Amino acid sequence: MNMVEIIQKKKEGKPLNREEIRWFITGYVAGEIPDYQVSALLMAICFQGLTKEETVELTEAMRYSGDTIDLSSIEGIKVDKHSTGGVGDKTTLVVAPLAAACGLPIAKMSGRGLGFTGGTVDKMESIPGFRIAMEPEEFLNQVNEVGMAVIGQTAHITPADKKLYALRDVTATVDHFGLIASSIMSKKLAAGSDAIVLDVKCGDGAFMEKMEDAVTLAEIMTEIGNAAGRRTVAVITEMGQPLGRAVGNSLEVVEAIDTLKGKGPVDITQLSEKLAGMMIYLGGKAKSPEEGCRMAEEALKDGRGLKKFREFVKAQGGNPSVIDDASLFPAATVKNQLLAEQDGYINRLEAKGIGLASQHTGAGRATKEEEIDLAAGIYLHKKVGDPVKVGEVLADFFGNDEARVEAAMKEAKEAFVIGCEPVAPPELIKQIIGL
Ligand code: URA
């Protein structure tokens, strides 16, 4: 086979077959096909698209480009949950213990944050002592003994996606439906669960800003999952404003703990219960998603979710005392407040603007190698629909670098759009696909 012919074929809009896709993925991972040829192919894909069959083949080729996780030693149906990325999205920290408390085994592989979106691994690392790296045997034993475990992605899983994603990032080829879907789904399939709940974020703080695009992505991903024999459901959810009030690693863990104590923001609480409910249903522990949701609600109310979270933190070496004493989290030396300059109602709170501002406090990284400040971030006192008066606090800013915090505040100020008329907060769950 010949890479020039493969590029030419895609350039002419012809579909690639299984052998061609497997050949180029294998050759790229082995270092036999150079970046410049793969870049040309990626750009041809962006212009000419991928058929459903090509997307499935690309996903499968990437899924088997490295190690895959075998979860068969864990009893029961294993259900994974994945968010396509947003601002303030700490739902995994609530959903996983709630689902585990309802008897669903949770063996989860999570990622780090990049750009203005956060990642579960960084959040968990803000708990002193918490270990995200584990040997496979220890990981499986913990799921069997505690009911849940979360590990970071290892270098050996889907190496094709790692190389391709880095190349897409610098060749303006990230934003193609088939490439995004195959990238996400190859990792989910390699992680070994029997069923998958996808939280596809939609709004200015997400990859998909428009509803029709979120629906297209959700449809492609559910088709890929189902074609691979994994029951896959996508829930399209609002990401026009940040989720909850905390944005930044330790701030978000504190908010997740508050939610498990029954004192969290309504949006985080409701979305977590809905997602956990869907997982509980797909895992065969409830007769319907609604029943699963009621079970999750119960586990939150009676404290079983919080108890499970405590056991999980302890099992992974973290200090469980943080659950009772938030002062044990990394502390910020700089704390500033953004005040309202006019009366009115919050009409918009742009998630992307807040995400970027949070990144600039030190809470996020622009490149994969960058260190992050686990104490940095933003706490929002006002959200869409809230009334506001001059001088009231819109948000608190945390960090360890005065100049960065100042710059973040300037940026965040633009994200608050105050109008004279009240507006209703946006609907949290927009559509469910694949049920
Ligand atoms: N997340 C991924 O893992 N891959 C993409 O292509 C986009 C978002």
Boltz pocket constraint, residues with backbone or C-beta under 6 A from the ligand:
constraints:
  - pocket:
      binder: B
      contacts: [[A, 84], [A, 165], [A, 174], [A, 179], [A, 180], [A, 181], [A, 183], [A, 184]]
      max_distance: 6.0
